[in-house]
Amino acid sequence: MSDDHGTIESLSSLAHETPDTYPPSAEFRAQANQNNSEIYLRAAADPEGYWAEQARTRLTWTKPFTEVLDWTNPPFAKWFQDGELNVAANCLDRHVANGLGDRVAIHFEGEPGDSRSITYAELTYEVKRAANMLTSLGVTAGDRVAIYMPMIPETIISMLAVARLGAAHSVVFGGFSAESLRARIDDAEAELVITADGGYRKGRVSPLKPVVDQALELDDADGKPSTVKHVLVVQRGKNDITMESGRDLWWHEEITAYDGEHQAQGFPAENPLFILYTSGTTGRPKGILHTSGGYLTQVTTTHSDVFDLKPESDVWWCTADVGWVTGHSYIVYGPLANGATQVVYEGTPDTPDWGRWWEIIQKYGVTTFYTAPTAIRSFMKVGRQVPEKYDLSSIRLLGSVGEPINPEAWRWYHEVIGASQVPIVDTWWQTETGAIMVAPLPGLTSLKPGSSQIAQPGIAVSVLDESGDKVDRGQGGLLVVERPWPAMVRTIWGDDQRFIDTYWEKFGDKYFAGDGARLDEDGDVWFMGRVDDVMNVSGHRLSTTEIESALVGHHAVAEAAVVGADDETTGQAVVAFVILKSQQQLLTEAEAEAELKKHVASHIGAIARPRNVFVVNELPKTRSGKIMRRLLKDAAEGRTIGDTTTLADTMVMQTISDRVVAER
Ligand code: WTA
């Protein structure tokens, strides 16, 4: 644990306020889904009534609920618990039954240029067949299925087929290593893994099935074999793979045996829908558990109101990977349950060149576009001449997620992508919150670049000081959610105690998000980054502790300390300081650095690869032996080193910052 867990002082930087505001245009406001600010008052007066109304009007229940919220055993919430529904049927069958079968659900764009458009009728048929196939592989309600896939339609089909059967999926981002995948398979005790031979990234096939093979060959922590009985493999990359007979099955061979007849059954609202692992402040990832009815209520509501969705005319595009929560909520469940048409793109934004995204927007006439500040900053670096070559006039709303958006990036996004006209909704939420919590409503809010501004109707957030009192306007503190919300995390899979300790210990029955925030004079919320040992690299959460454990797992490393340092493009970057074991001094520093970067990437995944590894002789420690990461962060960011008086050896930081400066 670091020396600065959960304190306000550890906030890396204060958000810059700006006086400019961008009110909604009269035309936008007139047509907006939400254009009467009374919704806030109505929802605040009776939040449960508000959410019950959303649940009843937006979803189709096989058994209506009579009870809205059970909070008798906090922090374990139950929403709509006596109701029953089928999540997949809400995303598929009901649209077909309502005569929308011919509407395109997914315009799929493969990285090499292949494309296919799939209607709601076709998607429903494919999901029914897949559900039949999974049933014959033994998947039933309550089971867990691991999904390790590229961004292709079969990934979405797999998730919906699992949900249709009342089982829970655990999607593991395709960039994670064999070791990370195995830890997630073991924790969820998955018996089936759905994967692909490989998927396209940066112009070549990136193998996936070989990583699954490797994961299943690893020894379990306690020497047990994995729980996996079958691996179902979608053919995509056509790369060479080996198939273990009896265990591995080709999707395209198996599926031919199944037809599209499948009656969806209703499951209780609190039936688990998915587990999604995210980094915490300790080395072990947390399995965030989401359930069905409440989750679907809030993702459909926010997808509709925050993005002003017009399902009959909009073309939605969320650029996230389905391996992250943004993909779960705003590619799979929100858009499909709302009957939207969307683009799903397999690859990277710079393949074959930096025009790719803008070309896709032009091709499909994308109207509403949701991406991350890190991507916007990369495009800024490349220059506006690239997007300016394309016709982006179809765009009528832009969204941002994953980290605070700096006002400069906001303005570029507004001007270059949004023709200085369209609203930008900066949406704050987390894997744990399941859905958007703090964001403007585009027909109502006067936008402020850099601020997420205001809690959604039916949601109450506050900014508290260390002792749990609300801060005044103009002050900073820690963000909490005041009341249970429908899409909230239900527990950490298999670890109720860790759930309590992580989120509810600090402020009792208020949810502690781990983010610092500031209220401006109007009461708008400005997020200021994490206050714990979680870094945010390109919008991805990484744990300093997890990377430190990977580093000390290397035979040459005696000690390691990792910090998230400000980075112009990725928001933060992983910077590691390591002490080598004395017999390893034969390795040159350059060799050690290259080797350790590779080591972290292969243990956790490429997203965790440190930007810098500095070999040092000593780390700054307090007299009680705690590493002072705050000082290392100062050094990594090229700032004057803060107060070193509590260090056991006050000279150590001088040596370290000389070392960092030498590298610049
Ligand atoms: C950060 C992603 C500021 C925040 C949906 C949060 C943001 C963490 C924003 C969750 C935003 C996300 N403004 N910070 N608009 N959106 N964050 O679980 O620190 O991958 O706690 O969920 O990202 O990351 P996660």
Boltz pocket constraint, residues with backbone or C-beta under 6 A from the ligand:
constraints:
  - pocket:
      binder: B
      contacts: [[A, 278], [A, 324], [A, 325], [A, 326], [A, 400], [A, 401], [A, 402], [A, 403], [A, 404], [A, 405], [A, 426], [A, 427], [A, 428], [A, 429], [A, 430], [A, 431], [A, 432], [A, 438], [A, 452], [A, 513], [A, 514], [A, 515], [A, 527], [A, 528], [A, 529], [A, 530], [A, 536], [A, 539], [A, 540], [A, 541]]
      max_distance: 6.0
